[in-house]
Amino acid sequence: MKAVKTHVGRCDTCGEPAAYAQLLSGGRSFRFCEQHAPLLVKKQAAATSSTSNEDTKK
Ligand SMILES: [Zn+2]
């Protein structure tokens, strides 16, 4: 699973502007606002944006 911060699109749950996107296989994605983003998505997005020098680390 990969997740990133985004400013594109709207939350799938409530329709507010999205803050996070969860990227799925096949080019699909889920979008979440701050309120509805699962904790795992927030953690993953934070890790993605802050650990570009640790790509191989899980
Ligand atoms: Zn929402």
PDB file of the backbone (N, CA, C, O) and the ligand in Angstrom, with CONECT records:
HET     ZN  A 101       1
ATOM      1  N   MET A   1       0.848  -1.202   0.000  1.00  0.00           N
ATOM      2  CA  MET A   1       0.000   0.000   0.000  1.00  0.00           C
ATOM      3  C   MET A   1       0.875   1.240   0.000  1.00  0.00           C
ATOM      4  O   MET A   1       1.881   1.322   0.704  1.00  0.00           O
ATOM      5  N   LYS A   2       0.456   2.208  -0.817  1.00  0.00           N
ATOM      6  CA  LYS A   2       1.173   3.467  -0.846  1.00  0.00           C
ATOM      7  C   LYS A   2       0.181   4.594  -0.643  1.00  0.00           C
ATOM      8  O   LYS A   2      -0.935   4.564  -1.162  1.00  0.00           O
ATOM      9  N   ALA A   3       0.602   5.580   0.113  1.00  0.00           N
ATOM     10  CA  ALA A   3      -0.271   6.726   0.343  1.00  0.00           C
ATOM     11  C   ALA A   3       0.548   8.006   0.262  1.00  0.00           C
ATOM     12  O   ALA A   3       1.719   8.037   0.639  1.00  0.00           O
ATOM     13  N   VAL A   4      -0.079   9.043  -0.229  1.00  0.00           N
ATOM     14  CA  VAL A   4       0.600  10.329  -0.367  1.00  0.00           C
ATOM     15  C   VAL A   4      -0.343  11.451   0.060  1.00  0.00           C
ATOM     16  O   VAL A   4      -1.563  11.291   0.098  1.00  0.00           O
ATOM     17  N   LYS A   5       0.267  12.591   0.380  1.00  0.00           N
ATOM     18  CA  LYS A   5      -0.539  13.784   0.582  1.00  0.00           C
ATOM     19  C   LYS A   5      -0.919  14.344  -0.782  1.00  0.00           C
ATOM     20  O   LYS A   5      -0.142  14.264  -1.733  1.00  0.00           O
ATOM     21  N   THR A   6      -2.094  14.898  -0.870  1.00  0.00           N
ATOM     22  CA  THR A   6      -2.557  15.407  -2.152  1.00  0.00           C
ATOM     23  C   THR A   6      -3.408  16.653  -1.955  1.00  0.00           C
ATOM     24  O   THR A   6      -3.943  16.907  -0.876  1.00  0.00           O
ATOM     25  N   HIS A   7      -3.511  17.409  -3.017  1.00  0.00           N
ATOM     26  CA  HIS A   7      -4.435  18.542  -3.014  1.00  0.00           C
ATOM     27  C   HIS A   7      -5.460  18.385  -4.119  1.00  0.00           C
ATOM     28  O   HIS A   7      -6.226  19.302  -4.418  1.00  0.00           O
ATOM     29  N   VAL A   8      -5.460  17.192  -4.726  1.00  0.00           N
ATOM     30  CA  VAL A   8      -6.314  16.949  -5.884  1.00  0.00           C
ATOM     31  C   VAL A   8      -7.486  16.066  -5.487  1.00  0.00           C
ATOM     32  O   VAL A   8      -7.309  15.095  -4.752  1.00  0.00           O
ATOM     33  N   GLY A   9      -8.646  16.383  -5.950  1.00  0.00           N
ATOM     34  CA  GLY A   9      -9.793  15.523  -5.733  1.00  0.00           C
ATOM     35  C   GLY A   9     -10.509  15.814  -4.431  1.00  0.00           C
ATOM     36  O   GLY A   9     -10.215  16.783  -3.731  1.00  0.00           O
ATOM     37  N   ARG A  10     -11.457  14.943  -4.129  1.00  0.00           N
ATOM     38  CA  ARG A  10     -12.280  15.121  -2.941  1.00  0.00           C
ATOM     39  C   ARG A  10     -12.377  13.828  -2.148  1.00  0.00           C
ATOM     40  O   ARG A  10     -12.237  12.731  -2.687  1.00  0.00           O
ATOM     41  N   CYS A  11     -12.617  13.987  -0.872  1.00  0.00           N
ATOM     42  CA  CYS A  11     -12.777  12.842   0.012  1.00  0.00           C
ATOM     43  C   CYS A  11     -13.900  11.934  -0.487  1.00  0.00           C
ATOM     44  O   CYS A  11     -14.991  12.403  -0.809  1.00  0.00           O
ATOM     45  N   ASP A  12     -13.620  10.630  -0.549  1.00  0.00           N
ATOM     46  CA  ASP A  12     -14.630   9.684  -1.007  1.00  0.00           C
ATOM     47  C   ASP A  12     -15.777   9.551  -0.006  1.00  0.00           C
ATOM     48  O   ASP A  12     -16.875   9.125  -0.364  1.00  0.00           O
ATOM     49  N   THR A  13     -15.521   9.912   1.230  1.00  0.00           N
ATOM     50  CA  THR A  13     -16.528   9.726   2.272  1.00  0.00           C
ATOM     51  C   THR A  13     -17.465  10.921   2.398  1.00  0.00           C
ATOM     52  O   THR A  13     -18.681  10.749   2.483  1.00  0.00           O
ATOM     53  N   CYS A  14     -16.915  12.117   2.411  1.00  0.00           N
ATOM     54  CA  CYS A  14     -17.746  13.291   2.709  1.00  0.00           C
ATOM     55  C   CYS A  14     -17.727  14.351   1.618  1.00  0.00           C
ATOM     56  O   CYS A  14     -18.537  15.278   1.664  1.00  0.00           O
ATOM     57  N   GLY A  15     -16.828  14.250   0.632  1.00  0.00           N
ATOM     58  CA  GLY A  15     -16.835  15.206  -0.460  1.00  0.00           C
ATOM     59  C   GLY A  15     -16.044  16.473  -0.199  1.00  0.00           C
ATOM     60  O   GLY A  15     -15.994  17.358  -1.054  1.00  0.00           O
ATOM     61  N   GLU A  16     -15.428  16.574   0.965  1.00  0.00           N
ATOM     62  CA  GLU A  16     -14.546  17.706   1.244  1.00  0.00           C
ATOM     63  C   GLU A  16     -13.276  17.578   0.399  1.00  0.00           C
ATOM     64  O   GLU A  16     -12.948  16.482  -0.056  1.00  0.00           O
ATOM     65  N   PRO A  17     -12.560  18.682   0.186  1.00  0.00           N
ATOM     66  CA  PRO A  17     -11.277  18.585  -0.540  1.00  0.00           C
ATOM     67  C   PRO A  17     -10.358  17.559   0.113  1.00  0.00           C
ATOM     68  O   PRO A  17     -10.224  17.516   1.336  1.00  0.00           O
ATOM     69  N   ALA A  18      -9.734  16.742  -0.713  1.00  0.00           N
ATOM     70  CA  ALA A  18      -8.918  15.651  -0.192  1.00  0.00           C
ATOM     71  C   ALA A  18      -7.588  16.163   0.352  1.00  0.00           C
ATOM     72  O   ALA A  18      -7.032  17.140  -0.151  1.00  0.00           O
ATOM     73  N   ALA A  19      -7.092  15.495   1.377  1.00  0.00           N
ATOM     74  CA  ALA A  19      -5.774  15.794   1.929  1.00  0.00           C
ATOM     75  C   ALA A  19      -4.810  14.625   1.721  1.00  0.00           C
ATOM     76  O   ALA A  19      -3.593  14.804   1.690  1.00  0.00           O
ATOM     77  N   TYR A  20      -5.372  13.437   1.580  1.00  0.00           N
ATOM     78  CA  TYR A  20      -4.550  12.231   1.403  1.00  0.00           C
ATOM     79  C   TYR A  20      -5.126  11.377   0.294  1.00  0.00           C
ATOM     80  O   TYR A  20      -6.336  11.355   0.068  1.00  0.00           O
ATOM     81  N   ALA A  21      -4.240  10.672  -0.397  1.00  0.00           N
ATOM     82  CA  ALA A  21      -4.676   9.707  -1.396  1.00  0.00           C
ATOM     83  C   ALA A  21      -3.995   8.386  -1.129  1.00  0.00           C
ATOM     84  O   ALA A  21      -2.784   8.328  -0.919  1.00  0.00           O
ATOM     85  N   GLN A  22      -4.778   7.327  -1.137  1.00  0.00           N
ATOM     86  CA  GLN A  22      -4.238   5.984  -1.014  1.00  0.00           C
ATOM     87  C   GLN A  22      -4.199   5.378  -2.407  1.00  0.00           C
ATOM     88  O   GLN A  22      -5.225   5.278  -3.080  1.00  0.00           O
ATOM     89  N   LEU A  23      -3.013   4.978  -2.834  1.00  0.00           N
ATOM     90  CA  LEU A  23      -2.831   4.491  -4.200  1.00  0.00           C
ATOM     91  C   LEU A  23      -2.940   2.985  -4.237  1.00  0.00           C
ATOM     92  O   LEU A  23      -2.270   2.286  -3.477  1.00  0.00           O
ATOM     93  N   LEU A  24      -3.780   2.491  -5.115  1.00  0.00           N
ATOM     94  CA  LEU A  24      -4.018   1.055  -5.220  1.00  0.00           C
ATOM     95  C   LEU A  24      -3.460   0.531  -6.525  1.00  0.00           C
ATOM     96  O   LEU A  24      -3.180   1.293  -7.450  1.00  0.00           O
ATOM     97  N   SER A  25      -3.300  -0.786  -6.588  1.00  0.00           N
ATOM     98  CA  SER A  25      -2.840  -1.393  -7.829  1.00  0.00           C
ATOM     99  C   SER A  25      -3.879  -1.159  -8.925  1.00  0.00           C
ATOM    100  O   SER A  25      -5.074  -1.048  -8.653  1.00  0.00           O
ATOM    101  N   GLY A  26      -3.402  -1.085 -10.170  1.00  0.00           N
ATOM    102  CA  GLY A  26      -4.308  -0.869 -11.273  1.00  0.00           C
ATOM    103  C   GLY A  26      -4.637   0.589 -11.514  1.00  0.00           C
ATOM    104  O   GLY A  26      -5.534   0.911 -12.294  1.00  0.00           O
ATOM    105  N   GLY A  27      -3.905   1.475 -10.840  1.00  0.00           N
ATOM    106  CA  GLY A  27      -4.087   2.905 -11.074  1.00  0.00           C
ATOM    107  C   GLY A  27      -5.267   3.521 -10.357  1.00  0.00           C
ATOM    108  O   GLY A  27      -5.581   4.695 -10.553  1.00  0.00           O
ATOM    109  N   ARG A  28      -5.922   2.724  -9.523  1.00  0.00           N
ATOM    110  CA  ARG A  28      -7.043   3.297  -8.773  1.00  0.00           C
ATOM    111  C   ARG A  28      -6.544   3.961  -7.502  1.00  0.00           C
ATOM    112  O   ARG A  28      -5.408   3.734  -7.084  1.00  0.00           O
ATOM    113  N   SER A  29      -7.374   4.771  -6.894  1.00  0.00           N
ATOM    114  CA  SER A  29      -6.981   5.397  -5.642  1.00  0.00           C
ATOM    115  C   SER A  29      -8.212   5.752  -4.828  1.00  0.00           C
ATOM    116  O   SER A  29      -9.304   5.954  -5.359  1.00  0.00           O
ATOM    117  N   PHE A  30      -8.000   5.821  -3.523  1.00  0.00           N
ATOM    118  CA  PHE A  30      -9.007   6.356  -2.624  1.00  0.00           C
ATOM    119  C   PHE A  30      -8.519   7.700  -2.139  1.00  0.00           C
ATOM    120  O   PHE A  30      -7.316   7.911  -1.988  1.00  0.00           O
ATOM    121  N   ARG A  31      -9.432   8.600  -1.895  1.00  0.00           N
ATOM    122  CA  ARG A  31      -9.051   9.915  -1.365  1.00  0.00           C
ATOM    123  C   ARG A  31      -9.754  10.173  -0.048  1.00  0.00           C
ATOM    124  O   ARG A  31     -10.904   9.788   0.163  1.00  0.00           O
ATOM    125  N   PHE A  32      -9.017  10.841   0.832  1.00  0.00           N
ATOM    126  CA  PHE A  32      -9.550  11.127   2.157  1.00  0.00           C
ATOM    127  C   PHE A  32      -9.243  12.557   2.549  1.00  0.00           C
ATOM    128  O   PHE A  32      -8.178  13.074   2.211  1.00  0.00           O
ATOM    129  N   CYS A  33     -10.151  13.203   3.254  1.00  0.00           N
ATOM    130  CA  CYS A  33      -9.842  14.480   3.882  1.00  0.00           C
ATOM    131  C   CYS A  33      -9.099  14.212   5.193  1.00  0.00           C
ATOM    132  O   CYS A  33      -8.915  13.056   5.575  1.00  0.00           O
ATOM    133  N   GLU A  34      -8.675  15.269   5.881  1.00  0.00           N
ATOM    134  CA  GLU A  34      -7.988  15.107   7.165  1.00  0.00           C
ATOM    135  C   GLU A  34      -8.823  14.280   8.137  1.00  0.00           C
ATOM    136  O   GLU A  34      -8.291  13.475   8.902  1.00  0.00           O
ATOM    137  N   GLN A  35     -10.121  14.487   8.096  1.00  0.00           N
ATOM    138  CA  GLN A  35     -11.008  13.862   9.061  1.00  0.00           C
ATOM    139  C   GLN A  35     -11.175  12.365   8.827  1.00  0.00           C
ATOM    140  O   GLN A  35     -11.255  11.590   9.779  1.00  0.00           O
ATOM    141  N   HIS A  36     -11.227  11.970   7.591  1.00  0.00           N
ATOM    142  CA  HIS A  36     -11.571  10.588   7.281  1.00  0.00           C
ATOM    143  C   HIS A  36     -10.382   9.720   6.897  1.00  0.00           C
ATOM    144  O   HIS A  36     -10.550   8.527   6.647  1.00  0.00           O
ATOM    145  N   ALA A  37      -9.197  10.287   6.846  1.00  0.00           N
ATOM    146  CA  ALA A  37      -8.041   9.477   6.491  1.00  0.00           C
ATOM    147  C   ALA A  37      -7.749   8.474   7.605  1.00  0.00           C
ATOM    148  O   ALA A  37      -7.613   8.868   8.764  1.00  0.00           O
ATOM    149  N   PRO A  38      -7.648   7.182   7.276  1.00  0.00           N
ATOM    150  CA  PRO A  38      -7.242   6.188   8.277  1.00  0.00           C
ATOM    151  C   PRO A  38      -5.848   6.506   8.787  1.00  0.00           C
ATOM    152  O   PRO A  38      -5.025   7.077   8.071  1.00  0.00           O
ATOM    153  N   LEU A  39      -5.594   6.133  10.021  1.00  0.00           N
ATOM    154  CA  LEU A  39      -4.291   6.417  10.636  1.00  0.00           C
ATOM    155  C   LEU A  39      -3.158   5.847   9.790  1.00  0.00           C
ATOM    156  O   LEU A  39      -2.112   6.478   9.636  1.00  0.00           O
ATOM    157  N   LEU A  40      -3.367   4.665   9.249  1.00  0.00           N
ATOM    158  CA  LEU A  40      -2.333   4.028   8.439  1.00  0.00           C
ATOM    159  C   LEU A  40      -2.003   4.867   7.208  1.00  0.00           C
ATOM    160  O   LEU A  40      -0.843   4.976   6.811  1.00  0.00           O
ATOM    161  N   VAL A  41      -3.022   5.450   6.618  1.00  0.00           N
ATOM    162  CA  VAL A  41      -2.808   6.289   5.438  1.00  0.00           C
ATOM    163  C   VAL A  41      -2.012   7.539   5.817  1.00  0.00           C
ATOM    164  O   VAL A  41      -1.112   7.951   5.084  1.00  0.00           O
ATOM    165  N   LYS A  42      -2.339   8.131   6.942  1.00  0.00           N
ATOM    166  CA  LYS A  42      -1.603   9.318   7.400  1.00  0.00           C
ATOM    167  C   LYS A  42      -0.144   8.976   7.658  1.00  0.00           C
ATOM    168  O   LYS A  42       0.758   9.711   7.257  1.00  0.00           O
ATOM    169  N   LYS A  43       0.077   7.859   8.328  1.00  0.00           N
ATOM    170  CA  LYS A  43       1.450   7.433   8.612  1.00  0.00           C
ATOM    171  C   LYS A  43       2.221   7.167   7.329  1.00  0.00           C
ATOM    172  O   LYS A  43       3.372   7.577   7.181  1.00  0.00           O
ATOM    173  N   GLN A  44       1.568   6.475   6.407  1.00  0.00           N
ATOM    174  CA  GLN A  44       2.224   6.122   5.158  1.00  0.00           C
ATOM    175  C   GLN A  44       2.544   7.377   4.354  1.00  0.00           C
ATOM    176  O   GLN A  44       3.622   7.482   3.769  1.00  0.00           O
ATOM    177  N   ALA A  45       1.620   8.321   4.323  1.00  0.00           N
ATOM    178  CA  ALA A  45       1.841   9.562   3.586  1.00  0.00           C
ATOM    179  C   ALA A  45       2.979  10.364   4.198  1.00  0.00           C
ATOM    180  O   ALA A  45       3.790  10.952   3.483  1.00  0.00           O
ATOM    181  N   ALA A  46       3.034  10.384   5.518  1.00  0.00           N
ATOM    182  CA  ALA A  46       4.120  11.100   6.195  1.00  0.00           C
ATOM    183  C   ALA A  46       5.456  10.442   5.899  1.00  0.00           C
ATOM    184  O   ALA A  46       6.458  11.120   5.673  1.00  0.00           O
ATOM    185  N   ALA A  47       5.463   9.120   5.904  1.00  0.00           N
ATOM    186  CA  ALA A  47       6.691   8.384   5.619  1.00  0.00           C
ATOM    187  C   ALA A  47       7.133   8.614   4.182  1.00  0.00           C
ATOM    188  O   ALA A  47       8.321   8.775   3.906  1.00  0.00           O
ATOM    189  N   THR A  48       6.171   8.628   3.273  1.00  0.00           N
ATOM    190  CA  THR A  48       6.483   8.817   1.854  1.00  0.00           C
ATOM    191  C   THR A  48       7.123  10.176   1.618  1.00  0.00           C
ATOM    192  O   THR A  48       8.041  10.304   0.809  1.00  0.00           O
ATOM    193  N   SER A  49       6.639  11.186   2.321  1.00  0.00           N
ATOM    194  CA  SER A  49       7.120  12.542   2.065  1.00  0.00           C
ATOM    195  C   SER A  49       8.411  12.857   2.815  1.00  0.00           C
ATOM    196  O   SER A  49       9.092  13.825   2.478  1.00  0.00           O
ATOM    197  N   SER A  50       8.759  12.063   3.820  1.00  0.00           N
ATOM    198  CA  SER A  50       9.900  12.423   4.658  1.00  0.00           C
ATOM    199  C   SER A  50      11.075  11.452   4.576  1.00  0.00           C
ATOM    200  O   SER A  50      12.147  11.728   5.114  1.00  0.00           O
ATOM    201  N   THR A  51      10.880  10.324   3.910  1.00  0.00           N
ATOM    202  CA  THR A  51      11.949   9.323   3.904  1.00  0.00           C
ATOM    203  C   THR A  51      12.330   8.929   2.488  1.00  0.00           C
ATOM    204  O   THR A  51      12.488   7.745   2.192  1.00  0.00           O
ATOM    205  N   SER A  52      12.477   9.904   1.621  1.00  0.00           N
ATOM    206  CA  SER A  52      12.844   9.585   0.246  1.00  0.00           C
ATOM    207  C   SER A  52      14.240   8.972   0.175  1.00  0.00           C
ATOM    208  O   SER A  52      14.593   8.357  -0.832  1.00  0.00           O
ATOM    209  N   ASN A  53      15.034   9.130   1.227  1.00  0.00           N
ATOM    210  CA  ASN A  53      16.360   8.537   1.247  1.00  0.00           C
ATOM    211  C   ASN A  53      16.351   7.140   1.857  1.00  0.00           C
ATOM    212  O   ASN A  53      17.398   6.517   2.029  1.00  0.00           O
ATOM    213  N   GLU A  54      15.162   6.661   2.178  1.00  0.00           N
ATOM    214  CA  GLU A  54      15.039   5.332   2.776  1.00  0.00           C
ATOM    215  C   GLU A  54      14.018   4.494   2.037  1.00  0.00           C
ATOM    216  O   GLU A  54      13.171   3.840   2.646  1.00  0.00           O
ATOM    217  N   ASP A  55      14.104   4.519   0.754  1.00  0.00           N
ATOM    218  CA  ASP A  55      13.106   3.834  -0.064  1.00  0.00           C
ATOM    219  C   ASP A  55      13.040   2.346   0.189  1.00  0.00           C
ATOM    220  O   ASP A  55      11.972   1.742   0.090  1.00  0.00           O
ATOM    221  N   THR A  56      14.169   1.754   0.515  1.00  0.00           N
ATOM    222  CA  THR A  56      14.193   0.314   0.658  1.00  0.00           C
ATOM    223  C   THR A  56      13.787  -0.133   2.048  1.00  0.00           C
ATOM    224  O   THR A  56      13.600  -1.324   2.295  1.00  0.00           O
ATOM    225  N   LYS A  57      13.652   0.819   2.953  1.00  0.00           N
ATOM    226  CA  LYS A  57      13.286   0.469   4.318  1.00  0.00           C
ATOM    227  C   LYS A  57      11.768   0.356   4.422  1.00  0.00           C
ATOM    228  O   LYS A  57      11.031   1.176   3.874  1.00  0.00           O
ATOM    229  N   LYS A  58      11.320  -0.659   5.125  1.00  0.00           N
ATOM    230  CA  LYS A  58       9.868  -0.868   5.190  1.00  0.00           C
ATOM    231  C   LYS A  58       9.309  -0.141   6.397  1.00  0.00           C
ATOM    232  O   LYS A  58       8.103  -0.185   6.640  1.00  0.00           O
TER     233      LYS A  58
HETATM  234 ZN    ZN A 101     -13.951  13.209   4.529  1.00  0.00          ZN2+
END
